[in-house]
Amino acid sequence: MAERPTMASAAPAAGGHLRILPLALLAALAHGCAPQLDPVSLEEHRRAEGSEVLLGALGSEDPARRARAALAMGRIQSPSYVGPLVRTARADQGEARAAALFALGQLALASGPRLSRSAFSVLAEKLEYADAEIVALALEALGKLGEPPLGHRIHPFVHHASERVRAEAVLALLRSRFLPVWRDGADPPPALPPPAVAALVAALADPAESVRVAATATLARAHQPEATAALIECSSDPSPWVRLFAARALGLAGDRTLSDRLVRLADDPSEQVRAEAIAAIASLGGADLLPRALESDAGLHVRAALARALERSSATWSDESLRRLERDAAPTVRAAAIASLATRLGAAYLPDLERHFAATSDWPIRVAAVQATRAVGGEARGLVERALADPDARVVASALEALGRGGEAGSPVVRQALAAGDPTIRGTAVEVFGRSEAPDRPGVLRGVYDASAGEAWIGIRSSIVEAVARLEGGRGLIAHAAQDPARAVRDRAEAALRALNLQVPPPRFPAPEPPPWLARRWARDPRVRVETTKGTIEIDVLAGEAPAHAASFVRLVRERFYDGLVWHRVVPNFVIQGGDPLGSGWGGPGYALRDEINRVRFERGTVGMAHGGRDSGGSQWFVTQLPAPHLDGRYTAFGRVVSGLEVVDRIEVGDRILRARVD
């Protein structure tokens, strides 16, 4: 599963858009207050480039207005604002200067090495300041350039006197190395200079927990042999996050002898550390070392991790243990055991898969049974065909994926699904057909693209662009998609054009009309209570940081939009995600929100808006289960869990939001 909280689409249920904008306007009028939209917010929403309104606000006598204009420019991410932001970062003071530095980082995030040298120069200047906050903001922006050679400018600050600066320097090295992967698809990630790697290793022994967490989280993304000994020491750290990320990093080492060092973490006081240690031990080939007592662990994600690990175990008790886990009360554990047993037993497990598929209406288990057919082979075709006729679109989608794995990605069944009215089925068919070898892919997908207009189908159009990006016959569609009204689609098309050394045309379409709730202002941040099948989560909505997201979210809550919806995506030790009326990742409210990137960090319990590319968020939101610094600057943070984090840890795919209410 992808490691970032993406959503596939912002599509409504089959039958058309969920049109709710007029209701918001009527609500505003009913309270006797026609929306009064700030011009800066309006220009930000329109993604205006070279805006005289924003340039004027940046020169205002009001420092708060200057800061607001700078933030808007960073959200728009247009190179036309580099010069004004550079001047503000140099000449201004206080919050306006901080906002300009943050905005330059957001421009760097979008443009990378193409950002002008003047921006780089002002960031380098700020590294000389005595103000730790200014230095930290400059380091953050430098990291967002995504140029690993800049590591030599960053790594000395890993030894700075300020904890804030040291932590930011480590995170800047993380971004510097991995942004070419996240943004440009680089594979493998480019290497950091050796002194930068040495600085990261030294940071593992930093006295500040925040620095050690940042360093282990950075090293957990790619194996770094120089860090092995220090990471072993970190596996005994007082911080559970350091221990967790250290286990994750050691799991990448490929050295089976490290399994012995990690086994003790399978008995760690933290459930999250135990689950991570089990996964790391399994990846090192040491599943036989895991104690059978983990079958009865109180943590469902620990038991699920064990079930996945036993797929490769030769211990005599493995099959018996998996059979017990196959009957576990938690669907997540049962699904993991089904997958492992199918891999271990092959075609002999087919009757069990058919039993699991037929015996329950629990869609996650039915999906798990279909997905497990990959280990059975052609003998499972009958089960796949039954799944194609299932009334649940999520089960049908899993069957389409099974056809793709079985060499039928271009089959008539998949082609027929390209015209499905359900976004889950159509979107999955696009992804499957896009991986086929069918010679008529460009023409067929162009037809699907034209039939998928509107904000509700942004994710499907984005998937089509990705599918044809490397096809000789796909250039016409890519050029056409570069004029798509949706920024997320244009981004993919423009990246494809640049990869082909083709000119990127300027977009030509009218600016979007602002939604009525964009003018909503709050006397205080709202609090939302989300009652789930596992307990209650209370969220402080950060209206001051992301006002449009806050207004949209609160309005959907008040309209009871979320009542009864499922948590459709759970990545243990990362995020839980819900808010999709389709329950598949392809649904939304019928409109797309413009990103409101801010300086709120994705710590444990941060609430963010899922999306399938810039400015494509809607109703799907996620909660981080642990620090996730790689999401900073890339997703809109609009809330913070203030009660119920233990509930967040217990959520499984298929659990429901019973009701959500504004306190």
VMD Tcl script that draws the C-alpha trace (Angstrom):
set ca {
  {0.00 0.00 0.00}
  {1.21 3.46 -0.77}
  {2.84 5.16 2.17}
  {1.29 8.55 1.79}
  {-2.35 9.43 2.55}
  {-3.52 9.84 -1.02}
  {-7.08 9.51 -2.15}
  {-7.92 8.12 -5.55}
  {-10.56 10.64 -6.50}
  {-13.09 13.20 -5.40}
  {-16.01 11.41 -7.02}
  {-19.60 11.20 -5.68}
  {-21.77 8.13 -5.57}
  {-23.04 6.85 -8.90}
  {-25.85 8.98 -10.20}
  {-24.21 12.39 -10.32}
  {-22.63 15.11 -8.24}
  {-23.64 15.81 -4.70}
  {-24.48 19.49 -5.19}
  {-24.37 21.28 -1.86}
  {-22.89 24.68 -2.65}
  {-26.27 26.42 -2.90}
  {-27.20 25.05 0.54}
  {-24.18 26.75 2.06}
  {-25.13 30.03 0.45}
  {-28.71 29.70 1.68}
  {-27.42 28.97 5.17}
  {-25.32 32.12 5.12}
  {-28.25 34.21 3.92}
  {-30.56 32.63 6.50}
  {-28.27 33.94 9.23}
  {-28.50 37.42 7.71}
  {-24.86 37.56 6.62}
  {-23.97 37.50 2.96}
  {-20.38 36.22 2.62}
  {-17.73 38.97 2.60}
  {-14.68 37.48 0.94}
  {-11.26 38.94 1.62}
  {-9.55 39.84 -1.71}
  {-6.38 37.98 -0.70}
  {-8.38 34.81 -0.02}
  {-10.17 35.24 -3.34}
  {-6.91 35.54 -5.30}
  {-5.51 32.55 -3.42}
  {-8.58 30.49 -4.31}
  {-8.31 31.50 -7.95}
  {-4.61 30.55 -7.95}
  {-3.89 33.94 -9.53}
  {-0.38 34.40 -10.90}
  {1.25 37.82 -10.80}
  {-1.77 39.21 -8.93}
  {-1.72 42.96 -8.35}
  {-3.99 42.39 -5.35}
  {-1.46 40.09 -3.69}
  {1.48 42.30 -4.61}
  {-0.33 45.27 -3.12}
  {-1.12 43.35 0.06}
  {2.52 42.31 0.33}
  {3.40 46.01 0.42}
  {0.72 46.88 2.99}
  {1.54 48.78 6.16}
  {-0.20 46.02 8.12}
  {2.33 43.26 9.01}
  {-0.45 40.68 9.36}
  {-1.71 41.47 5.87}
  {1.80 41.20 4.45}
  {2.16 37.79 6.10}
  {-1.22 36.68 4.76}
  {-0.27 37.73 1.22}
  {3.03 35.86 1.44}
  {1.24 32.70 2.61}
  {-1.18 32.99 -0.31}
  {1.73 33.25 -2.75}
  {3.26 30.10 -1.28}
  {-0.02 28.24 -1.71}
  {-0.35 29.38 -5.31}
  {3.23 28.19 -5.97}
  {3.79 30.42 -9.00}
  {7.35 31.46 -9.98}
  {5.93 34.95 -10.58}
  {6.10 35.53 -6.83}
  {9.75 34.60 -6.26}
  {11.05 38.17 -6.58}
  {8.50 39.80 -4.25}
  {8.95 37.04 -1.67}
  {12.74 37.34 -1.82}
  {12.47 41.09 -1.19}
  {10.09 40.53 1.72}
  {12.32 37.86 3.24}
  {15.27 40.24 3.05}
  {13.67 43.52 4.15}
  {10.78 42.59 6.43}
  {10.65 41.53 10.05}
  {8.55 39.31 12.27}
  {5.72 37.19 10.94}
  {5.82 38.65 7.44}
  {9.44 37.57 7.03}
  {8.67 34.13 8.45}
  {5.71 33.75 6.09}
  {7.85 34.78 3.11}
  {10.49 32.16 3.98}
  {7.82 29.49 4.38}
  {6.28 30.56 1.05}
  {9.66 30.34 -0.70}
  {9.91 26.80 0.62}
  {6.54 25.97 -0.93}
  {7.71 27.41 -4.26}
  {10.82 25.29 -3.95}
  {8.66 22.25 -3.25}
  {6.84 22.79 -6.55}
  {9.77 23.92 -8.70}
  {12.79 22.23 -7.14}
  {16.03 22.93 -9.02}
  {14.12 25.20 -11.42}
  {13.66 27.79 -8.67}
  {15.66 30.97 -9.31}
  {19.06 31.45 -7.74}
  {17.88 34.63 -6.02}
  {15.63 32.47 -3.84}
  {18.51 30.18 -2.99}
  {20.68 33.18 -2.14}
  {18.25 34.69 0.35}
  {17.78 31.31 2.05}
  {21.55 30.95 2.36}
  {21.73 34.46 3.86}
  {19.19 33.57 6.54}
  {21.35 30.67 7.69}
  {23.70 33.28 9.13}
  {21.06 34.78 11.42}
  {21.14 34.48 15.20}
  {17.34 33.99 15.32}
  {16.83 30.22 15.56}
  {13.33 30.37 14.06}
  {14.58 32.20 10.94}
  {17.42 29.70 10.53}
  {14.97 26.80 10.90}
  {12.61 28.25 8.26}
  {15.51 28.74 5.86}
  {16.63 25.14 6.39}
  {13.09 23.88 5.80}
  {12.92 25.79 2.50}
  {16.36 24.58 1.39}
  {15.30 20.99 2.01}
  {12.22 21.50 -0.15}
  {14.43 22.25 -3.15}
  {15.06 18.49 -3.26}
  {18.73 18.79 -4.19}
  {20.86 16.29 -2.23}
  {24.13 18.13 -3.06}
  {22.82 20.97 -0.86}
  {23.36 18.61 2.06}
  {26.75 20.23 2.59}
  {24.98 23.54 3.35}
  {22.51 21.87 5.71}
  {24.37 19.26 7.73}
  {26.49 21.63 9.90}
  {23.25 22.80 11.53}
  {22.64 19.30 12.89}
  {25.13 20.44 15.58}
  {23.50 23.85 16.24}
  {22.88 25.05 19.79}
  {19.11 25.25 19.19}
  {17.07 22.03 19.36}
  {14.61 23.56 16.90}
  {17.36 24.18 14.36}
  {18.94 20.74 14.84}
  {15.62 18.98 14.27}
  {14.85 21.12 11.22}
  {18.29 20.44 9.75}
  {17.68 16.70 10.02}
  {14.27 17.04 8.37}
  {15.81 19.23 5.65}
  {18.18 16.36 4.85}
  {15.15 14.02 4.71}
  {13.38 16.28 2.21}
  {16.53 16.98 0.26}
  {17.05 13.31 -0.42}
  {13.52 12.06 -0.88}
  {11.71 14.92 -2.61}
  {13.17 13.79 -5.95}
  {11.32 10.52 -5.27}
  {8.03 12.03 -4.04}
  {7.94 14.82 -6.61}
  {9.78 13.50 -9.63}
  {9.62 9.71 -9.28}
  {13.39 9.27 -8.92}
  {14.39 5.66 -8.26}
  {16.50 4.98 -6.30}
  {16.67 8.11 -4.13}
  {19.83 10.10 -4.82}
  {22.56 9.84 -2.20}
  {23.42 12.51 0.33}
  {27.03 13.71 0.66}
  {29.00 11.56 3.15}
  {29.32 14.40 5.71}
  {25.53 14.75 5.70}
  {25.15 11.02 6.39}
  {27.66 11.31 9.24}
  {25.65 14.19 10.69}
  {22.47 12.07 10.59}
  {24.23 9.25 12.42}
  {25.48 11.71 15.04}
  {21.92 13.02 15.48}
  {20.83 9.56 16.65}
  {22.60 10.32 19.95}
  {21.25 13.86 20.31}
  {20.02 14.71 23.83}
  {16.71 16.06 22.42}
  {14.01 13.50 21.63}
  {12.68 15.58 18.72}
  {16.06 15.39 16.99}
  {16.41 11.65 17.56}
  {12.89 11.05 16.24}
  {13.64 13.12 13.15}
  {16.93 11.28 12.56}
  {15.50 7.77 12.96}
  {12.48 8.69 10.79}
  {14.89 9.89 8.09}
  {17.06 6.78 8.24}
  {13.95 4.55 8.20}
  {13.29 5.48 4.56}
  {16.42 3.93 3.02}
  {19.20 1.68 4.28}
  {22.35 3.50 5.39}
  {25.05 1.00 6.46}
  {26.98 3.63 8.43}
  {24.03 4.01 10.80}
  {23.54 0.35 11.78}
  {25.45 0.36 15.06}
  {23.84 3.61 16.22}
  {20.38 2.35 15.25}
  {20.91 -0.77 17.36}
  {21.56 1.56 20.30}
  {18.39 3.50 19.42}
  {16.33 0.33 19.74}
  {16.74 0.83 23.53}
  {15.86 4.53 23.47}
  {13.38 5.86 26.08}
  {11.21 7.28 23.27}
  {8.81 4.76 21.67}
  {8.97 6.70 18.39}
  {12.76 6.41 18.28}
  {12.52 2.67 18.99}
  {9.83 2.28 16.31}
  {11.72 4.11 13.59}
  {14.96 2.38 14.56}
  {13.28 -1.01 14.10}
  {11.92 0.12 10.73}
  {15.37 1.31 9.64}
  {17.10 -1.89 10.74}
  {14.49 -3.91 8.86}
  {15.86 -2.39 5.65}
  {19.42 -3.56 6.32}
  {19.10 -7.04 4.79}
  {21.26 -8.51 7.57}
  {19.49 -11.49 9.14}
  {21.68 -11.37 12.23}
  {19.94 -8.15 13.21}
  {16.76 -10.17 13.83}
  {18.27 -11.36 17.10}
  {18.69 -7.73 18.20}
  {15.08 -6.89 17.34}
  {13.31 -9.87 18.92}
  {13.26 -8.22 22.33}
  {11.24 -5.36 20.78}
  {8.48 -7.87 20.06}
  {7.85 -7.63 23.82}
  {8.06 -3.82 23.93}
  {5.56 -1.95 26.17}
  {4.32 -0.06 23.09}
  {1.93 -1.94 20.82}
  {3.10 0.16 17.88}
  {6.75 -0.74 18.52}
  {5.86 -4.44 18.81}
  {4.06 -4.39 15.46}
  {6.94 -2.55 13.77}
  {9.53 -4.93 15.24}
  {7.62 -7.97 13.95}
  {7.50 -6.49 10.45}
  {11.22 -5.69 10.56}
  {12.15 -9.18 11.78}
  {10.08 -10.74 9.00}
  {11.71 -8.54 6.35}
  {15.12 -9.71 7.58}
  {14.07 -13.36 7.20}
  {13.87 -14.01 10.93}
  {10.17 -14.88 11.29}
  {11.10 -18.21 12.90}
  {12.44 -16.26 15.90}
  {9.06 -14.76 16.74}
  {7.41 -16.18 19.88}
  {4.11 -17.97 19.37}
  {2.69 -16.11 22.35}
  {2.20 -13.13 20.04}
  {-0.93 -14.91 18.76}
  {-2.65 -13.73 21.93}
  {-1.24 -10.19 22.01}
  {-3.79 -7.59 23.08}
  {-2.94 -5.42 20.08}
  {-4.84 -6.29 16.91}
  {-2.13 -4.74 14.73}
  {0.48 -6.87 16.53}
  {-1.50 -10.03 15.76}
  {-1.93 -8.88 12.16}
  {1.80 -8.23 11.87}
  {2.45 -11.75 13.15}
  {0.04 -13.20 10.60}
  {1.87 -11.40 7.79}
  {5.27 -12.46 9.14}
  {4.33 -16.14 9.32}
  {3.88 -16.20 5.55}
  {7.65 -16.84 5.39}
  {8.14 -18.84 8.57}
  {9.36 -22.43 8.66}
  {8.46 -22.92 12.32}
  {6.48 -26.10 12.88}
  {3.65 -24.19 14.56}
  {3.21 -21.59 11.80}
  {0.27 -23.15 9.94}
  {-1.53 -23.99 13.16}
  {-1.03 -20.44 14.40}
  {-2.28 -18.99 11.13}
  {-5.38 -21.16 11.31}
  {-6.11 -19.67 14.71}
  {-5.49 -16.14 13.46}
  {-7.76 -16.92 10.51}
  {-10.59 -17.06 13.06}
  {-9.55 -13.93 14.97}
  {-12.25 -11.47 16.04}
  {-10.50 -8.61 14.22}
  {-11.08 -8.49 10.43}
  {-7.60 -7.01 9.93}
  {-6.02 -10.09 11.52}
  {-8.24 -12.51 9.60}
  {-7.41 -10.80 6.30}
  {-3.67 -11.01 7.01}
  {-3.93 -14.69 7.93}
  {-5.91 -15.45 4.76}
  {-3.21 -13.84 2.63}
  {-0.41 -15.75 4.36}
  {-2.17 -19.11 4.23}
  {-2.89 -18.66 0.52}
  {0.79 -17.99 -0.12}
  {1.90 -20.99 1.95}
  {-0.67 -23.50 0.69}
  {-1.31 -22.33 -2.88}
  {-4.09 -24.11 -4.78}
  {-4.81 -26.32 -1.76}
  {-6.21 -23.24 -0.02}
  {-8.75 -22.45 -2.74}
  {-11.70 -24.14 -0.95}
  {-10.95 -21.97 2.08}
  {-10.89 -18.83 -0.05}
  {-14.25 -19.77 -1.54}
  {-15.59 -20.40 1.96}
  {-14.39 -17.01 3.20}
  {-15.89 -15.29 0.17}
  {-19.27 -16.99 0.49}
  {-19.65 -17.02 4.27}
  {-19.69 -13.31 5.03}
  {-21.06 -9.97 3.89}
  {-18.04 -8.32 5.52}
  {-16.52 -6.62 2.45}
  {-12.92 -6.40 3.75}
  {-12.83 -10.20 4.12}
  {-14.40 -10.73 0.69}
  {-11.82 -8.38 -0.80}
  {-9.05 -10.21 1.07}
  {-10.22 -13.53 -0.38}
  {-10.16 -12.15 -3.94}
  {-6.75 -10.55 -3.45}
  {-5.38 -13.85 -2.12}
  {-6.19 -15.56 -5.44}
  {-2.87 -14.21 -6.73}
  {-1.18 -17.02 -4.79}
  {-3.54 -19.69 -6.13}
  {-3.25 -18.99 -9.85}
  {-5.61 -19.84 -12.68}
  {-7.58 -22.34 -10.65}
  {-9.17 -19.41 -8.80}
  {-10.72 -17.94 -11.96}
  {-14.19 -19.05 -10.87}
  {-13.92 -17.09 -7.64}
  {-12.72 -14.01 -9.56}
  {-15.70 -14.28 -11.93}
  {-18.11 -14.45 -9.00}
  {-16.46 -11.38 -7.52}
  {-16.95 -9.50 -10.80}
  {-20.70 -9.91 -10.31}
  {-20.65 -8.88 -6.65}
  {-23.02 -6.04 -5.62}
  {-20.20 -4.29 -3.73}
  {-18.05 -2.12 -6.04}
  {-15.01 -2.64 -3.80}
  {-15.19 -6.38 -4.36}
  {-15.60 -5.86 -8.11}
  {-12.56 -3.60 -8.09}
  {-10.47 -6.28 -6.38}
  {-11.58 -8.76 -9.06}
  {-10.49 -6.36 -11.82}
  {-7.10 -6.08 -10.15}
  {-6.94 -9.89 -10.06}
  {-7.59 -10.00 -13.81}
  {-4.76 -7.56 -14.35}
  {-2.35 -9.69 -12.33}
  {-3.46 -12.73 -14.30}
  {-2.48 -11.23 -17.66}
  {-5.99 -10.05 -18.62}
  {-5.48 -6.30 -18.15}
  {-6.71 -5.63 -21.68}
  {-9.59 -8.10 -21.63}
  {-13.16 -7.25 -22.69}
  {-14.26 -7.36 -19.05}
  {-11.78 -4.65 -18.11}
  {-12.67 -2.59 -21.19}
  {-16.33 -2.76 -20.29}
  {-15.54 -1.57 -16.77}
  {-13.95 1.57 -18.22}
  {-17.48 2.85 -18.87}
  {-18.86 1.98 -15.43}
  {-20.89 4.67 -13.73}
  {-19.35 3.81 -10.37}
  {-16.05 5.71 -9.89}
  {-14.53 2.85 -7.88}
  {-14.97 0.43 -10.76}
  {-14.09 2.88 -13.53}
  {-11.02 4.18 -11.71}
  {-9.72 0.68 -10.99}
  {-10.33 -0.34 -14.61}
  {-8.28 2.65 -15.78}
  {-5.37 1.63 -13.57}
  {-5.56 -2.02 -14.69}
  {-6.03 -1.26 -18.40}
  {-3.24 1.30 -18.23}
  {-0.83 -1.48 -17.32}
  {-1.89 -3.66 -20.25}
  {-0.02 -4.06 -23.52}
  {-3.10 -3.24 -25.61}
  {-1.94 -1.25 -28.66}
  {-5.07 0.92 -28.63}
  {-4.53 2.16 -25.06}
  {-4.07 5.85 -25.94}
  {-7.26 6.07 -27.98}
  {-9.38 4.09 -25.55}
  {-8.15 6.08 -22.55}
  {-8.72 9.36 -24.38}
  {-12.36 8.35 -24.69}
  {-12.54 7.58 -20.98}
  {-10.86 10.91 -20.21}
  {-13.44 12.82 -22.24}
  {-16.25 10.90 -20.49}
  {-14.86 11.76 -17.04}
  {-15.25 15.54 -16.95}
  {-15.88 17.53 -13.79}
  {-14.40 17.83 -10.32}
  {-15.92 14.53 -9.23}
  {-13.67 12.61 -11.64}
  {-10.32 14.35 -11.09}
  {-8.65 11.19 -9.79}
  {-9.66 9.17 -12.82}
  {-8.33 11.77 -15.26}
  {-5.09 11.90 -13.27}
  {-4.76 8.11 -13.49}
  {-5.31 8.26 -17.25}
  {-2.53 10.83 -17.69}
  {-0.20 8.67 -15.63}
  {-1.10 5.62 -17.72}
  {-0.29 7.26 -21.08}
  {2.67 9.38 -19.95}
  {5.26 7.05 -21.47}
  {3.29 5.93 -24.51}
  {4.31 7.23 -27.92}
  {0.68 7.64 -28.90}
  {-0.23 9.41 -25.68}
  {1.33 12.80 -26.35}
  {-1.84 14.30 -27.73}
  {-3.78 13.34 -24.64}
  {-1.02 14.66 -22.37}
  {-1.00 18.01 -24.19}
  {-4.79 18.14 -23.88}
  {-4.60 17.29 -20.15}
  {-2.14 20.15 -19.62}
  {-5.20 22.40 -20.12}
  {-7.35 20.48 -17.63}
  {-9.22 22.73 -15.17}
  {-7.99 20.55 -12.27}
  {-4.56 21.45 -11.00}
  {-3.81 17.85 -9.98}
  {-4.36 16.66 -13.56}
  {-2.34 19.53 -15.04}
  {0.55 18.79 -12.69}
  {0.82 15.22 -13.96}
  {0.48 16.30 -17.58}
  {3.08 19.04 -17.23}
  {5.53 16.64 -15.56}
  {5.04 14.22 -18.46}
  {5.64 16.98 -21.01}
  {8.83 18.08 -19.26}
  {10.05 14.47 -19.18}
  {9.57 14.39 -22.96}
  {11.36 17.75 -23.34}
  {8.17 19.27 -24.70}
  {6.91 22.78 -24.04}
  {4.35 23.24 -21.29}
  {1.56 25.51 -22.55}
  {0.05 28.15 -20.25}
  {-3.36 27.08 -18.90}
  {-6.42 28.61 -20.59}
  {-9.66 28.36 -18.63}
  {-11.74 30.72 -16.45}
  {-10.86 31.15 -12.78}
  {-13.09 29.04 -10.51}
  {-15.87 30.74 -8.61}
  {-15.28 30.82 -4.86}
  {-17.51 28.59 -2.72}
  {-19.72 30.52 -0.27}
  {-18.04 29.02 2.79}
  {-14.70 30.58 1.83}
  {-15.82 33.76 3.65}
  {-16.63 31.92 6.90}
  {-14.83 33.30 9.96}
  {-14.70 31.80 13.43}
  {-14.71 33.35 16.89}
  {-12.91 30.22 18.12}
  {-11.78 26.94 16.68}
  {-14.71 24.45 16.51}
  {-14.51 21.06 18.19}
  {-15.92 17.99 16.46}
  {-16.83 14.73 18.21}
  {-16.55 11.68 15.96}
  {-18.22 8.62 17.43}
  {-16.94 5.38 15.88}
  {-17.54 1.70 16.38}
  {-14.32 1.67 18.44}
  {-14.95 4.78 20.57}
  {-15.01 8.57 20.35}
  {-12.41 10.87 18.80}
  {-12.48 14.60 19.60}
  {-10.90 16.98 17.10}
  {-10.05 20.64 17.43}
  {-10.58 22.08 13.94}
  {-7.83 24.60 13.15}
  {-9.98 27.23 11.49}
  {-7.30 29.91 11.68}
  {-4.79 27.76 9.80}
  {-7.10 26.34 7.12}
  {-10.37 28.31 7.10}
  {-11.87 26.84 3.92}
  {-11.10 23.28 5.01}
  {-12.51 24.02 8.46}
  {-15.71 25.52 7.03}
  {-16.20 22.66 4.56}
  {-15.53 19.99 7.20}
  {-17.82 21.56 9.81}
  {-20.59 22.05 7.25}
  {-20.36 18.40 6.16}
  {-20.49 17.36 9.82}
  {-23.58 19.49 10.42}
  {-25.24 17.98 7.36}
  {-24.47 14.52 8.80}
  {-22.50 13.67 5.69}
  {-20.06 11.48 7.65}
  {-22.64 9.53 9.65}
  {-22.40 5.84 8.76}
  {-19.31 6.10 6.54}
  {-16.49 3.59 6.89}
  {-12.80 3.95 7.56}
  {-11.69 2.63 4.19}
  {-7.93 2.87 4.59}
  {-5.69 1.98 7.52}
  {-1.92 1.81 7.26}
  {-0.67 0.60 10.66}
  {1.87 2.94 12.21}
  {0.96 5.65 9.73}
  {-2.66 6.81 9.19}
  {-6.33 6.00 9.34}
  {-8.47 7.50 6.58}
  {-12.21 7.94 6.10}
  {-14.83 10.35 4.84}
  {-15.50 8.70 1.47}
  {-19.22 8.13 0.72}
  {-18.20 5.25 -1.56}
  {-15.98 3.67 1.08}
  {-13.31 2.87 -1.50}
  {-11.03 5.90 -1.79}
  {-12.67 7.08 -5.04}
  {-15.47 9.18 -3.53}
  {-16.01 12.69 -2.24}
  {-18.52 15.50 -1.75}
  {-18.79 16.56 -5.40}
  {-16.35 19.46 -5.23}
  {-12.61 19.99 -4.77}
  {-10.91 22.13 -2.14}
  {-7.88 24.29 -2.84}
  {-4.92 23.27 -0.65}
  {-4.32 25.47 2.39}
  {-0.79 24.37 3.27}
  {0.31 25.85 6.59}
  {3.01 25.50 9.21}
  {1.16 22.95 11.36}
  {3.33 19.83 11.58}
  {2.10 16.30 11.06}
  {2.74 14.97 14.54}
  {0.81 12.11 16.12}
  {-2.88 12.99 16.02}
  {-2.74 15.62 13.28}
  {-5.82 15.66 11.03}
  {-5.13 16.25 7.34}
  {-7.03 16.35 4.06}
  {-6.35 13.46 1.70}
  {-5.96 14.24 -1.98}
  {-4.90 12.81 -5.31}
  {-2.73 15.80 -6.24}
  {-2.68 19.51 -5.59}
  {-6.04 21.20 -4.96}
  {-8.10 18.00 -5.18}
  {-9.13 17.43 -1.56}
  {-12.79 17.01 -0.68}
  {-14.29 15.04 2.20}
  {-11.67 12.35 2.83}
  {-9.55 13.08 5.88}
  {-6.87 11.20 7.74}
  {-5.33 11.09 11.21}
  {-1.63 10.38 11.70}
  {-0.80 7.67 14.22}
  {2.81 8.78 14.64}
  {5.08 11.66 13.57}
  {5.00 11.92 9.76}
  {7.33 14.79 8.79}
  {7.37 13.77 5.12}
  {3.77 15.05 4.88}
  {4.67 18.58 6.01}
  {4.14 21.13 3.26}
  {2.45 18.57 1.01}
  {-0.94 18.08 2.70}
  {-3.30 20.50 4.45}
  {-3.35 20.05 8.21}
  {-6.70 21.30 9.49}
  {-7.24 19.62 12.84}
  {-5.72 18.02 15.89}
  {-7.01 15.07 17.94}
  {-7.35 16.22 21.54}
  {-9.00 13.07 22.89}
  {-9.29 9.50 21.64}
  {-5.85 8.72 20.23}
  {-6.20 5.22 21.66}
  {-9.31 4.89 19.47}
  {-7.32 6.00 16.42}
  {-4.89 3.16 17.14}
  {-7.72 0.57 17.25}
  {-9.52 1.55 14.03}
  {-9.66 -1.12 11.30}
  {-10.74 -1.03 7.68}
  {-14.52 -1.41 7.70}
  {-15.08 0.24 11.08}
  {-17.69 2.98 10.90}
  {-18.19 6.58 11.87}
  {-21.48 6.25 13.73}
  {-22.03 9.99 13.97}
  {-20.06 13.24 13.90}
  {-21.25 16.40 15.66}
  {-19.95 19.90 16.29}
  {-19.75 20.60 20.03}
}
mol new
graphics top color blue
foreach p $ca { graphics top sphere $p radius 0.5 }
foreach p [lrange $ca 0 end-1] q [lrange $ca 1 end] { graphics top cylinder $p $q radius 0.2 }
display resetview
